[in-house]
Amino acid sequence: MDMKVEDRRATPRFRVQFRTTVSGPTEPEGTGLILDLSRGGCRLESPLLILPGLSLELRIYVPGLDWPLMIDGADVQWVSDQTAGLAFVRIREAEQQRLDEVLTTRLARKSGDGDEEQFEAVPFEFQELEKVLSKDPQFAISKGLLWFAQHGEQFRFRGGSLLSRALPNCTQEFAAALAELVKAGGDMEADFSLAVLQNYPGETSTFVVLKEIVSRFPHDDRKMSGVRISIDSTGVVSGEFGLAGAWRVKKESLRHWLTDERQAVKAFAEKHIAELDRMIAAEWRRVEAEREMRNRSNDENEPGGYRAKPF
C-alpha cells in the first residue's frame, strides 16, 4: 500500500531494538538494528553502505511475531555515520495492518505502565530534511529528481509534497533553477518539473519553467497538456465569477509570452489565450444559467408565486 507523506507526519515514534535484515542495490543482504519505529518510517543502525536516496527492503524481527514484518520499500532520507532515517513508501496492506498492531500494542503498554522511554511523540523524519531543502533549492532539485526517478507517478504525493512544504512558494531562484534543468535536460527533467509545479497552483513565477518546456517540447502533446493544466490551475477562488476572473488574470499574464523571441512560445500563447477566452465565456454562461434557475425557483416558492398545474 502506498501512503502519502501527509498521512505519516507527526505519527507516534517508539524507541525499540529490533533486529532486521536489509537488502538494497549496494548490498545483497545484511543486518541492522531498528532503533525507533513509527507507522511511516524508522531509524536504522547498520554497518552496511547506505546512501541517501537509496530504496531498501527490510525484514524486521519483532518479538512475539511468528514471522518478520516485511517492508518492500524504505527510502533513505538521511545518513549519519552508521545510522540512517528511512521512510516507508511501499508496504503491503497485510503488513501495514501487522505494523499498526505492533504500534498499538506498544502504545497501550506505554499508557499502562507510564514507560516514557518507549514512546516519542515527535514529527516524522522528514522534518529535519525539510529544513535542509528549504535552504538550498539546487540541492532540493537534485534530491527531488532522484525521488522522481524512483517513484514516477506517485512523486507528487511523496517527494513533490515534501518539496512543496520545504519551499511553500515557487521563488524566482527555485523557478530559474528548474528552467535551467529543463533547458539542459531531457524528457525526465521536463516531466519532473511539471510534477513539481503542480504544487504551486496560481503562481505566475512558474511561467519561466513552463515557457522553457514549451520551447523544448512543442510537439509533445502530453507535456503541452501538463503546461496548460499548470497555467489554468487557480488555487482557491471566491465569488460566483471567481473562476472566470482568475482565468482572465491568467489570460492577461500570458500576453507577456507573445513577446518571447521563441516562436513555439508565442504560438502556444496565442492558442491558449483563445482557449481561455472560450473557457471564460462558458463559465459566465454557466453562472448566469445557475443564477436564472435560482431566481426562478425563488419566485415559484414565494407566496402567490407561479405553480405549474398538474395534468
N, C-alpha and C positions, 0 to 999 in steps of 0.2 A: 504494500500500500504506500502510495506517495503522500507526503504530508507537506503542507505549506509551512514556510518559515514562521508565519504569524501564529500558527497553532502551537508552536513549540516555545515561544518566548515566555520567560517568567514561569516555567514549569518547575515543580519541586525537584531538587537535585539531592541525591542521597550519597553520603560517603560510604564506600564499600571497598572490599578487597576480593574481587572475583577473578579467578584465573581465566584466561581467554587464549584462543588461538587466532592468529592474524595471518591473512594472506592478501597479497596485492601484487602490482606489476613489478615491483623491485625485489620482492622476496616471495618464493613459492609458498612457504608457510613458516610461521614462527610462533613464539609465545609472548604473552604480556600479562599485565595486571590492570584490571579496571579499578581506578581509584575513586571515581564518583560516577553516578548513573542517573539519567533523567529520561523522560519519555522521548526527548528529541536528540539526545546525544550522550557523550561520556568523556571522561578524561582517562587516557591510556598511558601506561608506563611500559616501555618495551625497549630492548637493546637493538631492535631492528632499524634499518634505514628507512625512516618515514619522512616524507617531504610534504609541505603544504600543497594542496591541490590534488593529491592522490586520492583514489577511492579504494577503500579496503573492505574485505569481508571479515566478519567477526563471528566467533563461536564462543559465547560467554557461559561459563560453567557456574551456575547459581546453586548453592547448597539447597537440597530439597527437591530440585527438579530432576526428572528422570533422564532428560537429555538437554544439551545446551541450548540457550537462546541463539537464534540464527539471525544475524543482521547482514543482509545481502549487499548493502551499500552504505558505507560510513565515510563521508568526505572529511579529509584532514583540513582543519581550519587554521591551526597554528601549531608550531612546534617549539619547544624549549628544552634543550638538552635531550633527555630520553623520555620526555613527557609530551603528549600531543592532545589537542582538543578535537573531538570528532563530532560531526553532525550526521544523524541517521537520515538518509534520504531514500533508501529502498528497504522496505521491510514488509514481509507478507502479513496478511490480515491475522492469520492464526498466531504468528509470532508477536505481532503488536498486542494481541489480547494477553498472551503469556507475559510480556513485558509489563503491561498495565497491572496484571495480577501481582507480580513481584513488587512493583512500586506501591500498590495499595496495601499489601501486607506490611511493608516496611513503614509506611505512614501510620498504619494502625498501631504497630509496635511502638513507634515514637510517641504517639498520642497516649498510649497506655502506660509507658514507663518513664516518660519525660527525658528520654535519651537524646539530648540535643546534638550529640556527636554524630548521629545517624542521618541528620537532615540539614539541608541548607536551602532556604527559600531565596535563591539568587537568580538573577536573569540568566537566560540561556547563553551558551558560549559565544554567540555571535556579537554580544555587546562590545567586547574589547576590540574585536575585529572591525566593527563599525567605526570606532574612533580612529583607527589607523587608516581606513579607506577614506574617511572624510577629509583627512589632511593631505592626501596625495591622489589627485584624480588620475594621474598616469598609472599609478600602482593599482587603483581601483579598476581601471580599464583592463589592464593585463590580467588581473585576477578574475574579473568578470568574463573575459574571453575564454579563459581556461574552463570556468564553470559552464559556459555556453557550449563549448565543445563536448563536454561530458553529458549535459542534461538536455540540450536541444529544446524541444517543445515545452518542457517544464521549467525552463530557465526563468521565465518571468516571475514565477511563484517561489523561486528559490534564490539563486544568485541575483536576479534582477530586483527582487523585492528588497534584498539586503542592500544593494547599491542605492536604491531609491531612499532608503532610510538613512544611509550614510551621507548621501548627497540629496537632500529633500528638494532642492531646486536645481534645475539644469543651468548651471552658471556658464558664463561665456567661456571660461577656461576649460570646463568639462566638455562643452559643446565643440570647442575648437579642437580639442584632443580627439574626440570621436570623429570629427570631419577629417582630420589627418589620417586616422586609422582607415577610414573608408577609402580615402584617396590612394593610400599606399597598399591597401589590401585587396582581397577578392570577395567572393560570394559570402563566405562565412563572416568576415568582418562587417559587411553591409547588413547581413541578417542579424548579427549580434547587436549592431547599433539600432536597428529598427525595434528589436525586442526591448532594449534599454529605454528607448524613447516612449514606449507605451506607458511607462510610469510617470510621464510628465505631460499629461493632457492639458492643452490650452496654453502651453508655454511657447512663445514665438522664438525664444532663444534656440530652440531645436531646429529652426529653419536652415541654419548653416550646414547642419548634418544632412538634412533631407535634400537640400539642393545638390550636395555632393553625390548622394545616392542616385538622384535623377540624372545627373551628368554622366555618371559611370555606367548606369544600367537602364537606359531609357526604354529598352525593348523587353525588359524582364517584367512581365505582367504581374507576377506575384509581388515583386518588390515595389512596383508602382502602386499596387493596391495597398501595400503597407504604408507607403508615403501618404496616400490620400486619407487613410484611416487616422494616421498620426495628425495630419493637418486638421481634419474635421472634428477630432476629439475636443470637447469644450470644457471638461470638468463640470462643476456644479453651476447650473443656471437657475434663475428665478423669474417668475412672471410668465404670463401667458405667451408672450412673444420672446421669451428669454433665449430660446434655442435659435430662433431666426436672427435675433440681434447678435448672438455670438458668432453665427456664421457670416453675418455681414462684416463683423470686425475681421474675421479670417480672410474674407474676400479682399478687403482693403489692404491688409498686410501682404497679401500675395501680389499686389501691384508692384511691389519693390522687385519681385522676381522678374518682371518684364524688362527691367534694365540690366539684367545679368548678361554678360557677354557670351555665355554658353547657350547655344541655340536650343539644346534639349531642355534646359531650364525654362527658357522663355515659352517654348511650345507647350510644356506641361502647365505652366501658369495660365496661359490663355485658355487652355481646355478646361482646367479646373475652376477658373473664375466663372466660366459659363455654366459649369455644373453646379457651382454654389448658388448662382442666380436661380437655377431651376429648383434647387433644394429649398431656398428661402421662400420662393413663390409658393411652392407646395406646402410648406409649413404654415404660411399665412392663411392659405385656403383651409387647411385642416383646423386651425384655431378658430377662424371665423365660422366654419360649419358647426364646430362644437358649441361656440357661443350662441349661435342661432338656435340650435337644438335645446340648449339650457333655457333660453328666453322663452321658447315656445312651450317647453314643459312647465315653466313657472306660470305663464299666462293661463294654461289649462288647469293648473291646480289652484288658482285663486278663486274665491267665492264668486259665483256668477260667470266663471270663465267657460270657455268653449269645451263641450264634451261631445265626442263623436257618439251618435246614437247607434245602438246595436241593431243588427239586421233582424 
